[in-house]
């Protein structure tokens, strides 16, 4: 599979090849098309459903300290601050600020490889 990765990364760089890069939470979401009365097509991302969350395994626990932010945690755990959404999905929360708004809160952080049934690795 390592042979495919460079090609997939190259495809992400081509405008219009796919609306979302592989690192986006929307990469595997189905794209819908709405046709307006005047014939104009509007593309949109269909609803993104979270995979079932595992009870144990596949996640580490992190105790939030004062001043932490989701993007800083993503940088720490994944090496990419843009991957904060993986931590939000693992807890799950709608507002990522909820993850770190209370010092002492224990949150779940997915391990590399993602959750079973997610369809995409978590970095």
BALUMMI-610677 format. One record per atom (N, C-alpha, C): residue in three letters; x, y, z. Coordinates in Angstrom, 2 decimals. Layout:
! residues N
<type=ALA&east=X&north=Y&up=Z>
...
//
This chain:
! residues 123
<type=UNK&east=0.82&north=-1.19&up=0.00>
<type=UNK&east=0.00&north=0.00&up=0.00>
<type=UNK&east=0.86&north=1.26&up=0.00>
<type=UNK&east=2.09&north=1.15&up=0.46>
<type=UNK&east=2.99&north=2.30&up=0.50>
<type=UNK&east=3.25&north=2.84&up=-0.90>
<type=UNK&east=3.16&north=1.96&up=-1.93>
<type=UNK&east=3.39&north=2.41&up=-3.30>
<type=UNK&east=2.27&north=3.33&up=-3.79>
<type=UNK&east=1.07&north=3.19&up=-3.24>
<type=UNK&east=-0.07&north=3.99&up=-3.68>
<type=UNK&east=-0.03&north=5.40&up=-3.09>
<type=UNK&east=0.47&north=5.52&up=-1.88>
<type=UNK&east=0.44&north=6.80&up=-1.16>
<type=UNK&east=0.97&north=7.99&up=-1.96>
<type=UNK&east=2.15&north=7.91&up=-2.63>
<type=UNK&east=2.63&north=9.08&up=-3.37>
<type=UNK&east=1.66&north=9.52&up=-4.47>
<type=UNK&east=1.01&north=8.54&up=-5.11>
<type=UNK&east=0.06&north=8.89&up=-6.16>
<type=UNK&east=-1.18&north=9.54&up=-5.59>
<type=UNK&east=-1.65&north=9.02&up=-4.46>
<type=UNK&east=-2.83&north=9.62&up=-3.83>
<type=UNK&east=-2.52&north=11.04&up=-3.38>
<type=UNK&east=-1.34&north=11.27&up=-2.84>
<type=UNK&east=-0.96&north=12.62&up=-2.43>
<type=UNK&east=-0.89&north=13.54&up=-3.64>
<type=UNK&east=-0.38&north=13.02&up=-4.75>
<type=UNK&east=-0.30&north=13.83&up=-5.96>
<type=UNK&east=-1.69&north=14.19&up=-6.47>
<type=UNK&east=-2.63&north=13.26&up=-6.38>
<type=UNK&east=-3.99&north=13.54&up=-6.82>
<type=UNK&east=-4.64&north=14.62&up=-5.97>
<type=UNK&east=-4.30&north=14.66&up=-4.67>
<type=UNK&east=-4.85&north=15.69&up=-3.80>
<type=UNK&east=-4.43&north=17.08&up=-4.24>
<type=UNK&east=-3.28&north=17.18&up=-4.89>
<type=UNK&east=-2.76&north=18.49&up=-5.30>
<type=UNK&east=-3.38&north=18.98&up=-6.61>
<type=UNK&east=-4.10&north=18.14&up=-7.32>
<type=UNK&east=-4.71&north=18.54&up=-8.59>
<type=UNK&east=-6.05&north=19.21&up=-8.31>
<type=UNK&east=-6.20&north=20.49&up=-8.70>
<type=UNK&east=-7.48&north=21.16&up=-8.45>
<type=UNK&east=-8.63&north=20.42&up=-9.11>
<type=UNK&east=-9.69&north=20.19&up=-8.36>
<type=UNK&east=-10.87&north=19.52&up=-8.89>
<type=UNK&east=-10.81&north=18.01&up=-8.86>
<type=UNK&east=-9.64&north=17.41&up=-8.54>
<type=UNK&east=-9.53&north=15.96&up=-8.51>
<type=UNK&east=-10.41&north=15.39&up=-7.41>
<type=UNK&east=-10.44&north=16.03&up=-6.28>
<type=UNK&east=-11.32&north=15.66&up=-5.18>
<type=UNK&east=-11.52&north=16.93&up=-4.36>
<type=UNK&east=-12.73&north=17.19&up=-3.91>
<type=UNK&east=-12.97&north=18.45&up=-3.20>
<type=UNK&east=-12.29&north=18.57&up=-1.85>
<type=UNK&east=-11.88&north=17.44&up=-1.25>
<type=UNK&east=-11.27&north=17.49&up=0.07>
<type=UNK&east=-9.98&north=16.66&up=0.06>
<type=UNK&east=-8.93&north=17.14&up=0.69>
<type=UNK&east=-7.69&north=16.36&up=0.76>
<type=UNK&east=-7.85&north=15.14&up=1.66>
<type=UNK&east=-6.93&north=14.18&up=1.53>
<type=UNK&east=-7.01&north=12.94&up=2.32>
<type=UNK&east=-6.99&north=13.20&up=3.82>
<type=UNK&east=-6.40&north=14.29&up=4.25>
<type=UNK&east=-6.32&north=14.58&up=5.68>
<type=UNK&east=-7.60&north=15.20&up=6.23>
<type=UNK&east=-8.56&north=15.50&up=5.35>
<type=UNK&east=-9.81&north=16.12&up=5.77>
<type=UNK&east=-10.80&north=15.08&up=6.29>
<type=UNK&east=-11.59&north=15.47&up=7.27>
<type=UNK&east=-12.63&north=14.57&up=7.77>
<type=UNK&east=-13.70&north=14.33&up=6.72>
<type=UNK&east=-13.76&north=15.15&up=5.69>
<type=UNK&east=-14.78&north=15.01&up=4.64>
<type=UNK&east=-14.28&north=14.28&up=3.41>
<type=UNK&east=-13.04&north=13.76&up=3.43>
<type=UNK&east=-12.48&north=13.12&up=2.24>
<type=UNK&east=-13.33&north=11.97&up=1.73>
<type=UNK&east=-13.85&north=11.14&up=2.62>
<type=UNK&east=-14.61&north=9.97&up=2.20>
<type=UNK&east=-16.11&north=10.19&up=2.17>
<type=UNK&east=-16.55&north=11.42&up=2.38>
<type=UNK&east=-17.97&north=11.72&up=2.37>
<type=UNK&east=-18.47&north=11.79&up=0.92>
<type=UNK&east=-19.64&north=11.23&up=0.70>
<type=UNK&east=-20.23&north=11.27&up=-0.64>
<type=UNK&east=-20.59&north=12.71&up=-1.01>
<type=UNK&east=-20.33&north=13.06&up=-2.25>
<type=UNK&east=-20.64&north=14.40&up=-2.76>
<type=UNK&east=-21.97&north=14.34&up=-3.49>
<type=UNK&east=-22.91&north=15.19&up=-3.09>
<type=UNK&east=-24.21&north=15.25&up=-3.73>
<type=UNK&east=-24.27&north=16.42&up=-4.71>
<type=UNK&east=-25.24&north=16.39&up=-5.59>
<type=UNK&east=-25.43&north=17.47&up=-6.56>
<type=UNK&east=-26.89&north=17.91&up=-6.50>
<type=UNK&east=-27.09&north=19.21&up=-6.26>
<type=UNK&east=-28.43&north=19.79&up=-6.27>
<type=UNK&east=-28.55&north=20.60&up=-7.56>
<type=UNK&east=-29.64&north=20.38&up=-8.28>
<type=UNK&east=-29.88&north=21.15&up=-9.51>
<type=UNK&east=-30.97&north=22.19&up=-9.23>
<type=UNK&east=-30.58&north=23.44&up=-9.38>
<type=UNK&east=-31.53&north=24.53&up=-9.18>
<type=UNK&east=-32.49&north=24.59&up=-10.37>
<type=UNK&east=-33.57&north=25.35&up=-10.21>
<type=UNK&east=-34.57&north=25.47&up=-11.29>
<type=UNK&east=-33.96&north=25.99&up=-12.58>
<type=UNK&east=-32.94&north=26.84&up=-12.46>
<type=UNK&east=-32.30&north=27.39&up=-13.66>
<type=UNK&east=-31.26&north=26.44&up=-14.27>
<type=UNK&east=-31.13&north=25.22&up=-13.71>
<type=UNK&east=-30.20&north=24.23&up=-14.23>
<type=UNK&east=-28.81&north=24.28&up=-13.60>
<type=UNK&east=-28.58&north=25.27&up=-12.75>
<type=UNK&east=-27.28&north=25.37&up=-12.09>
<type=UNK&east=-27.09&north=24.20&up=-11.14>
<type=UNK&east=-25.89&north=23.60&up=-11.19>
<type=UNK&east=-25.57&north=22.50&up=-10.29>
<type=UNK&east=-24.77&north=23.03&up=-9.10>
<type=UNK&east=-25.19&north=22.62&up=-7.92>
<type=UNK&east=-24.48&north=22.97&up=-6.70>
<type=UNK&east=-24.03&north=21.67&up=-6.04>
<type=UNK&east=-22.72&north=21.51&up=-5.88>
<type=UNK&east=-22.19&north=20.32&up=-5.23>
<type=UNK&east=-22.08&north=20.57&up=-3.73>
<type=UNK&east=-22.34&north=19.52&up=-2.95>
<type=UNK&east=-22.28&north=19.63&up=-1.50>
<type=UNK&east=-21.86&north=18.31&up=-0.90>
<type=UNK&east=-21.29&north=18.37&up=0.28>
<type=UNK&east=-20.91&north=17.16&up=1.00>
<type=UNK&east=-22.14&north=16.63&up=1.72>
<type=UNK&east=-22.47&north=15.37&up=1.47>
<type=UNK&east=-23.59&north=14.76&up=2.17>
<type=UNK&east=-23.23&north=14.57&up=3.63>
<type=UNK&east=-24.19&north=14.24&up=4.44>
<type=UNK&east=-23.99&north=14.08&up=5.88>
<type=UNK&east=-22.87&north=13.09&up=6.17>
<type=UNK&east=-22.02&north=13.47&up=7.07>
<type=UNK&east=-20.90&north=12.63&up=7.49>
<type=UNK&east=-21.28&north=11.96&up=8.80>
<type=UNK&east=-21.35&north=10.64&up=8.80>
<type=UNK&east=-21.71&north=9.89&up=10.00>
<type=UNK&east=-20.45&north=9.36&up=10.65>
<type=UNK&east=-20.41&north=9.44&up=11.97>
<type=UNK&east=-19.27&north=8.92&up=12.71>
<type=UNK&east=-19.35&north=7.40&up=12.80>
<type=UNK&east=-18.18&north=6.74&up=12.76>
<type=UNK&east=-18.20&north=5.30&up=12.97>
<type=UNK&east=-18.56&north=5.01&up=14.42>
<type=UNK&east=-19.00&north=3.79&up=14.71>
<type=UNK&east=-19.26&north=3.45&up=16.12>
<type=UNK&east=-17.97&north=3.60&up=16.92>
<type=UNK&east=-18.06&north=4.18&up=18.09>
<type=UNK&east=-16.88&north=4.39&up=18.92>
<type=UNK&east=-16.61&north=3.14&up=19.75>
<type=UNK&east=-15.35&north=2.72&up=19.78>
<type=UNK&east=-15.03&north=1.53&up=20.58>
<type=UNK&east=-15.13&north=1.84&up=22.07>
<type=UNK&east=-15.49&north=0.85&up=22.85>
<type=UNK&east=-15.56&north=1.04&up=24.30>
<type=UNK&east=-14.17&north=1.19&up=24.89>
<type=UNK&east=-13.25&north=0.36&up=24.43>
<type=UNK&east=-11.86&north=0.41&up=24.90>
<type=UNK&east=-10.94&north=0.10&up=23.75>
<type=UNK&east=-9.64&north=0.17&up=24.01>
<type=UNK&east=-8.66&north=-0.06&up=22.95>
<type=UNK&east=-8.68&north=1.10&up=21.98>
<type=UNK&east=-7.88&north=1.10&up=20.99>
<type=UNK&east=-7.83&north=2.08&up=19.92>
<type=UNK&east=-7.83&north=3.54&up=20.37>
<type=UNK&east=-7.83&north=3.82&up=21.67>
<type=UNK&east=-7.79&north=5.20&up=22.15>
<type=UNK&east=-6.88&north=5.32&up=23.37>
<type=UNK&east=-6.30&north=6.49&up=23.50>
<type=UNK&east=-5.55&north=6.83&up=24.71>
<type=UNK&east=-6.40&north=7.84&up=25.47>
<type=UNK&east=-6.17&north=7.94&up=26.75>
<type=UNK&east=-6.86&north=8.97&up=27.52>
<type=UNK&east=-5.89&north=10.10&up=27.80>
<type=UNK&east=-6.41&north=11.32&up=27.73>
<type=UNK&east=-5.61&north=12.52&up=27.99>
<type=UNK&east=-6.36&north=13.38&up=28.99>
<type=UNK&east=-5.68&north=13.79&up=30.03>
<type=UNK&east=-6.28&north=14.70&up=31.01>
<type=UNK&east=-5.94&north=16.12&up=30.61>
<type=UNK&east=-6.96&north=16.92&up=30.39>
<type=UNK&east=-6.80&north=18.29&up=29.91>
<type=UNK&east=-6.17&north=19.17&up=30.99>
<type=UNK&east=-5.18&north=19.95&up=30.60>
<type=UNK&east=-4.55&north=20.94&up=31.47>
<type=UNK&east=-5.05&north=22.32&up=31.09>
<type=UNK&east=-4.97&north=23.26&up=32.01>
<type=UNK&east=-5.40&north=24.64&up=31.73>
<type=UNK&east=-4.62&north=25.18&up=30.53>
<type=UNK&east=-5.32&north=25.83&up=29.62>
<type=UNK&east=-4.69&north=26.47&up=28.48>
<type=UNK&east=-4.52&north=25.59&up=27.26>
<type=UNK&east=-4.85&north=24.32&up=27.36>
<type=UNK&east=-4.73&north=23.45&up=26.19>
<type=UNK&east=-5.85&north=23.75&up=25.20>
<type=UNK&east=-5.55&north=23.48&up=23.92>
<type=UNK&east=-6.53&north=23.68&up=22.85>
<type=UNK&east=-6.54&north=22.43&up=21.97>
<type=UNK&east=-7.65&north=22.17&up=21.29>
<type=UNK&east=-7.73&north=20.99&up=20.42>
<type=UNK&east=-6.65&north=20.95&up=19.36>
<type=UNK&east=-6.33&north=22.09&up=18.76>
<type=UNK&east=-5.31&north=22.09&up=17.71>
<type=UNK&east=-3.93&north=21.76&up=18.28>
<type=UNK&east=-3.65&north=22.21&up=19.50>
<type=UNK&east=-2.36&north=21.90&up=20.12>
<type=UNK&east=-2.27&north=20.42&up=20.48>
<type=UNK&east=-3.39&north=19.85&up=20.91>
<type=UNK&east=-3.40&north=18.41&up=21.20>
<type=UNK&east=-3.19&north=17.61&up=19.91>
<type=UNK&east=-3.81&north=18.04&up=18.83>
<type=UNK&east=-3.63&north=17.35&up=17.55>
<type=UNK&east=-2.18&north=17.42&up=17.10>
<type=UNK&east=-1.54&north=18.56&up=17.30>
<type=UNK&east=-0.13&north=18.68&up=16.95>
<type=UNK&east=0.69&north=17.71&up=17.80>
<type=UNK&east=0.38&north=17.64&up=19.07>
<type=UNK&east=1.11&north=16.75&up=19.98>
<type=UNK&east=0.95&north=15.28&up=19.63>
<type=UNK&east=-0.28&north=14.86&up=19.38>
<type=UNK&east=-0.55&north=13.45&up=19.16>
<type=UNK&east=-0.39&north=13.00&up=17.71>
<type=UNK&east=-0.67&north=13.89&up=16.74>
<type=UNK&east=-0.66&north=13.50&up=15.32>
<type=UNK&east=0.39&north=14.22&up=14.49>
<type=UNK&east=0.99&north=15.27&up=15.06>
<type=UNK&east=1.96&north=16.04&up=14.30>
<type=UNK&east=1.33&north=16.99&up=13.31>
<type=UNK&east=0.03&north=17.24&up=13.45>
<type=UNK&east=-0.70&north=18.11&up=12.52>
<type=UNK&east=-1.85&north=18.77&up=13.27>
<type=UNK&east=-1.78&north=20.10&up=13.50>
<type=UNK&east=-2.85&north=20.75&up=14.24>
<type=UNK&east=-4.20&north=20.71&up=13.54>
<type=UNK&east=-4.20&north=20.50&up=12.24>
<type=UNK&east=-5.45&north=20.42&up=11.49>
<type=UNK&east=-6.22&north=19.13&up=11.72>
<type=UNK&east=-5.65&north=18.20&up=12.46>
<type=UNK&east=-6.31&north=16.93&up=12.72>
<type=UNK&east=-7.10&north=16.92&up=14.03>
<type=UNK&east=-7.36&north=18.11&up=14.60>
<type=UNK&east=-8.13&north=18.22&up=15.85>
<type=UNK&east=-9.46&north=17.48&up=15.76>
<type=UNK&east=-10.02&north=17.40&up=14.57>
<type=UNK&east=-11.33&north=16.78&up=14.38>
<type=UNK&east=-11.31&north=15.31&up=14.76>
<type=UNK&east=-10.15&north=14.65&up=14.66>
<type=UNK&east=-10.08&north=13.25&up=15.05>
<type=UNK&east=-10.33&north=13.10&up=16.55>
<type=UNK&east=-9.81&north=14.04&up=17.32>
<type=UNK&east=-10.03&north=14.01&up=18.77>
<type=UNK&east=-11.50&north=14.33&up=19.08>
<type=UNK&east=-12.05&north=15.30&up=18.36>
<type=UNK&east=-13.47&north=15.64&up=18.55>
<type=UNK&east=-14.36&north=14.44&up=18.22>
<type=UNK&east=-14.05&north=13.74&up=17.14>
<type=UNK&east=-14.84&north=12.56&up=16.76>
<type=UNK&east=-14.76&north=11.46&up=17.82>
<type=UNK&east=-13.61&north=11.34&up=18.45>
<type=UNK&east=-13.41&north=10.26&up=19.43>
<type=UNK&east=-14.17&north=10.49&up=20.72>
<type=UNK&east=-14.69&north=11.70&up=20.96>
<type=UNK&east=-15.29&north=11.97&up=22.26>
<type=UNK&east=-16.80&north=11.91&up=22.31>
<type=UNK&east=-17.64&north=12.04&up=21.42>
<type=UNK&east=-17.73&north=13.01&up=20.35>
<type=UNK&east=-18.30&north=14.33&up=20.87>
<type=UNK&east=-17.90&north=15.41&up=20.26>
<type=UNK&east=-18.42&north=16.73&up=20.61>
<type=UNK&east=-18.74&north=17.47&up=19.32>
<type=UNK&east=-19.70&north=18.36&up=19.37>
<type=UNK&east=-20.01&north=19.18&up=18.21>
<type=UNK&east=-19.11&north=20.41&up=18.16>
<type=UNK&east=-18.85&north=21.00&up=19.32>
<type=UNK&east=-18.00&north=22.18&up=19.42>
<type=UNK&east=-16.64&north=21.72&up=19.95>
<type=UNK&east=-15.57&north=21.79&up=19.14>
<type=UNK&east=-14.28&north=21.30&up=19.60>
<type=UNK&east=-13.76&north=22.03&up=20.84>
<type=UNK&east=-14.23&north=23.23&up=21.11>
<type=UNK&east=-13.81&north=23.96&up=22.31>
<type=UNK&east=-14.21&north=23.21&up=23.58>
<type=UNK&east=-15.28&north=22.39&up=23.49>
<type=UNK&east=-15.73&north=21.61&up=24.64>
<type=UNK&east=-14.65&north=20.63&up=25.11>
<type=UNK&east=-13.78&north=20.21&up=24.20>
<type=UNK&east=-12.74&north=19.24&up=24.55>
<type=UNK&east=-11.82&north=19.75&up=25.64>
<type=UNK&east=-11.50&north=21.05&up=25.59>
<type=UNK&east=-10.48&north=21.59&up=26.48>
<type=UNK&east=-10.98&north=22.73&up=27.35>
<type=UNK&east=-12.28&north=22.93&up=27.42>
<type=UNK&east=-12.79&north=24.07&up=28.18>
<type=UNK&east=-12.74&north=23.86&up=29.70>
<type=UNK&east=-12.46&north=22.64&up=30.14>
<type=UNK&east=-12.45&north=22.34&up=31.57>
<type=UNK&east=-11.19&north=21.55&up=31.93>
<type=UNK&east=-10.28&north=22.18&up=32.66>
<type=UNK&east=-9.06&north=21.49&up=33.10>
<type=UNK&east=-9.45&north=20.30&up=33.97>
<type=UNK&east=-8.77&north=19.19&up=33.78>
<type=UNK&east=-9.06&north=17.98&up=34.53>
<type=UNK&east=-9.96&north=17.01&up=33.79>
<type=UNK&east=-10.62&north=17.47&up=32.74>
<type=UNK&east=-11.48&north=16.60&up=31.95>
<type=UNK&east=-10.62&north=15.54&up=31.27>
<type=UNK&east=-11.10&north=14.31&up=31.24>
<type=UNK&east=-10.39&north=13.23&up=30.55>
<type=UNK&east=-11.05&north=13.05&up=29.19>
<type=UNK&east=-10.25&north=13.16&up=28.14>
<type=UNK&east=-10.76&north=13.00&up=26.77>
<type=UNK&east=-10.05&north=11.82&up=26.11>
<type=UNK&east=-10.68&north=11.32&up=25.09>
<type=UNK&east=-10.15&north=10.19&up=24.33>
<type=UNK&east=-9.40&north=10.70&up=23.12>
<type=UNK&east=-8.26&north=10.08&up=22.83>
<type=UNK&east=-7.46&north=10.42&up=21.66>
<type=UNK&east=-7.22&north=9.12&up=20.89>
<type=UNK&east=-7.64&north=9.06&up=19.60>
<type=UNK&east=-7.46&north=7.82&up=18.85>
<type=UNK&east=-5.99&north=7.54&up=18.56>
<type=UNK&east=-5.63&north=6.25&up=18.58>
<type=UNK&east=-4.30&north=5.83&up=18.17>
<type=UNK&east=-4.20&north=5.87&up=16.65>
<type=UNK&east=-2.99&north=5.83&up=16.15>
<type=UNK&east=-2.79&north=5.73&up=14.70>
<type=UNK&east=-3.52&north=4.50&up=14.19>
<type=UNK&east=-4.16&north=4.63&up=13.04>
<type=UNK&east=-4.89&north=3.51&up=12.46>
<type=UNK&east=-6.39&north=3.69&up=12.55>
<type=UNK&east=-6.84&north=4.55&up=13.45>
<type=UNK&east=-8.25&north=4.87&up=13.52>
<type=UNK&east=-9.10&north=3.85&up=14.24>
<type=UNK&east=-10.39&north=4.05&up=14.15>
<type=UNK&east=-11.37&north=3.17&up=14.77>
<type=UNK&east=-11.83&north=2.13&up=13.77>
<type=UNK&east=-12.12&north=0.93&up=14.22>
<type=UNK&east=-12.66&north=-0.07&up=13.30>
<type=UNK&east=-13.94&north=0.45&up=12.65>
<type=UNK&east=-14.08&north=0.23&up=11.36>
<type=UNK&east=-15.28&north=0.62&up=10.64>
<type=UNK&east=-15.31&north=2.08&up=10.23>
<type=UNK&east=-14.24&north=2.84&up=10.49>
<type=UNK&east=-14.26&north=4.26&up=10.15>
<type=UNK&east=-14.03&north=4.48&up=8.67>
<type=UNK&east=-13.39&north=3.50&up=7.99>
<type=UNK&east=-13.15&north=3.66&up=6.57>
<type=UNK&east=-11.92&north=4.47&up=6.25>
<type=UNK&east=-11.34&north=5.14&up=7.23>
<type=UNK&east=-10.15&north=5.95&up=6.98>
<type=UNK&east=-9.27&north=5.92&up=8.21>
<type=UNK&east=-7.96&north=5.88&up=7.99>
<type=UNK&east=-7.07&north=5.88&up=9.16>
<type=UNK&east=-7.05&north=7.23&up=9.84>
<type=UNK&east=-6.84&north=7.22&up=11.12>
<type=UNK&east=-6.63&north=8.43&up=11.89>
<type=UNK&east=-5.13&north=8.66&up=11.96>
<type=UNK&east=-4.62&north=9.30&up=10.94>
<type=UNK&east=-3.19&north=9.60&up=10.77>
<type=UNK&east=-2.39&north=8.45&up=11.11>
//
